């Protein structure tokens, strides 16, 4: 049987160059008349080998090119995703709707501060959506999977706010029949949102300052320091600088809270967002009430853009909801009477009206203090009788130079 072998080998010439040779060897079996023999054929395959090497390198370059294309494609997808996120950020950022420059500034601040653990102070008028800002920060933070505990400080009686925030031990006061954990303990590893922070009594401000400085607190009636890991986000619709000047808010607490301030603009300063907001709320409430509303009356949008919205987004939302309830067709409209544009009051040039109002206010406060024997806070204090937060009344007492000790 005939056998064949092929050997490709590289040889060095005398001039130092290299040559590829293919050796084809055949073992030919012999016969009766012819002995077996070996037949060899040598062929120069240098050119073929060079071509193969070029093809191999081209293949490697092609594979690298494909890898680069894939990398660029992935990068483009990431950039497209980032662009979509930027668009979402502008128009629908956790129910924060709009695309105005002032709102974009707020959203940019949220994106920057959210991944950190910095304390945030959100300032803005009532109804501007300060809690939505706080929730957006929490959702984009490393604490997003943990609790978000919201506390409306203005809604809590001054005598109970410390207990609500820090909890109390059994028997700490009348009615404390068992130990109770406060909002800070419930928010451990998460975020505490303190809305209307300016309404917290001065004595509670000291305990809050300790939490921010030392990350620990004591329950009301307790003596054991409880460590806590929380992020604090506070909000106010008041000018805290004025409260500091009036002595109703501690400056050291203000500086601890004001690490990263965010100023939320009122709706009247972002009028270009009003049509987007109207459309968003119409769609939201129409779906909720199973109504088919396809159009928004042009006159309605003009009225909305001309109106000052003293109640901000909350007022807009309520009026849109009311209008959707009353809407019987497929075109949305708002009753013009609800958006009555009131002329601003002319200032009293003589100042007599202003002084008369101050005198009347002073008389009412003094009467309430006389009735409560100078007590401001508590359910039987002057603040409760006048329907004011204690901190607000304290501020007015200082402004009007009323001496509580006289009562």
Secondary structure as GFF3:
##gff-version 3
##sequence-region A 1 407
A	DSSP	beta_strand	3	12	.	.	.	ID=ss1
A	DSSP	beta_strand	18	28	.	.	.	ID=ss2
A	DSSP	beta_strand	37	44	.	.	.	ID=ss3
A	DSSP	alpha_helix	46	91	.	.	.	ID=ss4
A	DSSP	alpha_helix	101	114	.	.	.	ID=ss5
A	DSSP	beta_strand	120	123	.	.	.	ID=ss6
A	DSSP	alpha_helix	130	139	.	.	.	ID=ss7
A	DSSP	beta_strand	148	152	.	.	.	ID=ss8
A	DSSP	three_ten_helix	153	155	.	.	.	ID=ss9
A	DSSP	alpha_helix	161	166	.	.	.	ID=ss10
A	DSSP	alpha_helix	183	186	.	.	.	ID=ss11
A	DSSP	beta_strand	191	195	.	.	.	ID=ss12
A	DSSP	three_ten_helix	197	199	.	.	.	ID=ss13
A	DSSP	alpha_helix	202	214	.	.	.	ID=ss14
A	DSSP	beta_strand	216	217	.	.	.	ID=ss15
A	DSSP	beta_strand	226	227	.	.	.	ID=ss16
A	DSSP	beta_strand	231	236	.	.	.	ID=ss17
A	DSSP	alpha_helix	240	246	.	.	.	ID=ss18
A	DSSP	alpha_helix	251	257	.	.	.	ID=ss19
A	DSSP	beta_strand	260	263	.	.	.	ID=ss20
A	DSSP	three_ten_helix	267	269	.	.	.	ID=ss21
A	DSSP	three_ten_helix	271	273	.	.	.	ID=ss22
A	DSSP	alpha_helix	274	288	.	.	.	ID=ss23
A	DSSP	beta_strand	295	296	.	.	.	ID=ss24
A	DSSP	alpha_helix	298	306	.	.	.	ID=ss25
A	DSSP	alpha_helix	312	326	.	.	.	ID=ss26
A	DSSP	beta_strand	331	332	.	.	.	ID=ss27
A	DSSP	three_ten_helix	336	339	.	.	.	ID=ss28
A	DSSP	alpha_helix	352	371	.	.	.	ID=ss29
A	DSSP	alpha_helix	382	386	.	.	.	ID=ss30
A	DSSP	alpha_helix	390	399	.	.	.	ID=ss31
A	DSSP	three_ten_helix	404	406	.	.	.	ID=ss32
###
